[in-house]
Amino acid sequence: MARNVADVSGAGDTVISTLTMALAAGATIREASMLANFAGGIVCGEVGIVPIDVNVLRETVLDSMNHPGDA
């Protein structure tokens, strides 16, 4: 999904940590990659290095599922 990018600081760390967390929790590599991609996109929408909120991540994923043509 297209997003406005404010800052890419911390995006790589967010992707790696989300991917690792999802795999450790039992996700498939595809599921973990998709979740990590959403997380990286969220953090790029913020200025500076910021943590993402699990509720924001959940809502982003659910919104994508409800609007699949936007992805």
N, C-alpha and C positions, 0 to 999 in steps of 0.2 A: 504494500500500500504506500502510495506517495505521501511524504511528510515534509513539513518545513524543517530544515536543519538549522539549529541554532548554534550547536557546538558538538564536535565529535569527541571531545575529551572524555575518556573513560568508557567509550563504547566497546572497545576491544575487551577490556577487563569485564565488562558487563556480559558480553556474549560468552566469553570463556567460562565465567562463573555460573551463568545460567545453564549453559550446556552441561557442565559437570554436575550441577545440582540435579538436573532433570535425569541424567543418566544414572546417578547414584540412587535416585528415587524409583528407578525401574522403567523409565521411558525408553522407547526405541530411539535409535539415532535420528530417524526422521522427525519424531515428535520433539525430541530434545533440540534439534536444529531449528525447527519452526519456532519453538518457544524462545530460544536464544535470539533469533532474528527479530522477533517482536520486542524483546527486552532491549536489544541494541537500538532499535528504532525509537523507542520511548526515550532513552537516555540522550539521543541526539537532538531531541526536541527541547532539551533543557540547556541552560547555560552553566558551564562548569562541570565539575565532577560531582554527581549527585546519585544517591541510591534511588532505585525505583520501588514503588509501593506495590506489593503483591496484588492489591485490589485493582490498581491501575492496569497491571499486566493482565489480570483476569478479564477486566472489562474490554481491553483492547483485543484480546483473543476472541471473546464472545461477539464483539462488534464485527470483527472480520468474518466470523462464521455466519452472521446475519446478513452481511453484505459481501458475498464472495466475488462479485464482479468488480469491486473496488480494489482488490488485492493485485 
